[in-house]
Amino acid sequence: MTKDPRGKGAKSIGINMPLEMANELARRAASMNISKSQYCKIILEQWVGSGKKLTLSE
């Protein structure tokens, strides 16, 4: 992880994923006129906020 240039209390992360999944994230973000990073942040915030746990089957 690297330090987020926006200041304290934030970090940026990078992840590797299958090309098909990355393309789908890009398509969904574009449909909302936001960046892929913004889209991923929204999805992760909703998931973490839900308190749900993922199983390996997911």
Backbone hydrogen bonds, N-H to C=O, Kabsch-Sander energy under -0.5 kcal/mol:
donor,donor_aa,acceptor,acceptor_aa,energy
2,T,12,S,-1.5
4,D,10,A,-1.3
7,G,4,D,-1.7
10,A,7,G,-0.7
12,S,2,T,-1.7
22,A,18,P,-2.3
23,N,19,L,-2.7
24,E,20,E,-1.8
25,L,21,M,-2.4
26,A,22,A,-2.2
27,R,23,N,-2.4
28,R,24,E,-2.5
29,A,25,L,-2.4
30,A,26,A,-2.5
31,S,27,R,-1.9
32,M,28,R,-0.8
32,M,29,A,-1.0
33,N,30,A,-1.3
34,I,29,A,-2.3
39,Y,35,S,-2.3
40,C,36,K,-2.8
41,K,37,S,-2.4
42,I,38,Q,-2.2
43,I,39,Y,-2.4
44,L,40,C,-2.8
45,E,41,K,-2.6
46,Q,42,I,-2.2
47,W,43,I,-2.3
48,V,44,L,-2.9
49,G,45,E,-2.5
50,S,46,Q,-1.3
51,G,47,W,-0.8
51,G,48,V,-1.0
52,K,47,W,-0.7
58,E,55,T,-1.5
